[in-house]
Amino acid sequence: MSDESRPENDQNEGLKPTEDSEITTNWDECTTTFDSMDLKEELLRGIYGYGFERPSAIQQRAIKPVLLGRDVIAQAQSGADW
């Protein structure tokens, strides 16, 4: 979409250019455990069954707003910690 056809009230106002490995967000909450994400019990069993103990940095910031129906653009660093 060209800049000319974009509406003045662009929905991307929360996005900002970043340097490598810099985190920019308009979401204040960081959820540090899978248990505190309000996930279904079956999903939690699968997560822990595969050996995951805690969410990665990108998961801590992206899962909750996705579950709440927010639009999310997320990019994890290559080789993100599992």
Backbone torsions as a table, in degrees:
resi	resn	phi	psi	omega
1	MET	NA	126.9	179.6
2	SER	-73.4	157.9	179.3
3	ASP	-60.1	-30.7	-178.2
4	GLU	-66.8	-31.8	-176.7
5	SER	-92.7	-1.5	178.7
6	ARG	-77.9	140.0	176.5
7	PRO	-67.8	153.6	-180.0
8	GLU	-61.0	-39.1	-179.4
9	ASN	-88.4	69.8	-176.9
10	ASP	-67.8	132.8	-177.7
11	GLN	-71.9	-6.8	-176.3
12	ASN	-92.9	21.3	-176.7
13	GLU	-61.9	-21.8	179.3
14	GLY	-79.3	-13.3	-178.7
15	LEU	-87.3	135.7	-179.8
16	LYS	-134.4	146.6	175.4
17	PRO	-60.4	143.7	-177.5
18	THR	-132.4	158.1	170.7
19	GLU	-82.1	166.0	177.3
20	ASP	-55.8	137.9	177.8
21	SER	61.5	18.6	174.7
22	GLU	-94.9	139.0	179.9
23	ILE	-104.8	124.6	175.5
24	THR	-123.7	130.6	-176.9
25	THR	-149.4	157.3	170.4
26	ASN	-114.1	17.5	178.5
27	TRP	-112.1	124.3	-173.3
28	ASP	-83.9	-22.4	-171.6
29	GLU	-88.1	134.5	174.5
30	CYS	-123.8	115.1	-175.4
31	THR	-98.1	114.1	-169.8
32	THR	-91.1	-7.6	177.3
33	THR	-133.2	151.8	175.6
34	PHE	-65.3	-35.0	-179.0
35	ASP	-60.5	-31.8	-177.3
36	SER	-88.6	8.5	-179.0
37	MET	-94.0	2.3	-178.7
38	ASP	59.0	40.8	178.1
39	LEU	-84.7	155.3	177.1
40	LYS	-64.1	147.6	-178.2
41	GLU	-56.7	-40.1	-179.7
42	GLU	-62.9	-39.7	179.0
43	LEU	-67.6	-42.0	177.5
44	LEU	-60.5	-41.9	178.1
45	ARG	-60.4	-41.4	178.2
46	GLY	-65.3	-43.1	179.4
47	ILE	-59.9	-51.4	-179.0
48	TYR	-70.1	-32.4	177.9
49	GLY	-63.1	-31.0	177.1
50	TYR	-86.0	3.6	173.7
51	GLY	92.5	4.1	177.0
52	PHE	-75.7	132.1	-178.5
53	GLU	-106.6	-34.7	180.0
54	ARG	-147.4	153.0	-179.6
55	PRO	-70.8	148.5	175.3
56	SER	-69.9	171.6	-179.1
57	ALA	-57.6	-43.0	-179.1
58	ILE	-69.4	-37.4	177.7
59	GLN	-66.2	-37.9	179.4
60	GLN	-60.3	-31.5	-175.8
61	ARG	-99.0	-22.1	-171.7
62	ALA	-104.5	-31.5	-172.7
63	ILE	-63.7	-48.3	-176.0
64	LYS	-60.1	-50.0	178.3
65	PRO	-63.4	-32.6	175.8
66	VAL	-62.7	-46.2	179.8
67	LEU	-62.6	-28.1	178.9
68	LEU	-86.5	3.8	176.3
69	GLY	84.0	12.4	178.8
70	ARG	-78.3	151.5	172.8
71	ASP	-76.3	132.3	-176.3
72	VAL	-132.0	132.0	168.2
73	ILE	-117.1	118.1	-175.6
74	ALA	-132.7	142.8	176.8
75	GLN	-137.3	121.4	178.7
76	ALA	-94.1	151.8	175.0
77	GLN	-64.9	142.9	176.9
78	SER	-57.4	140.0	-179.2
79	GLY	71.4	30.8	-178.7
80	ALA	-54.0	146.1	-178.6
81	ASP	-64.0	136.5	178.5
82	TRP	-101.8	NA	NA
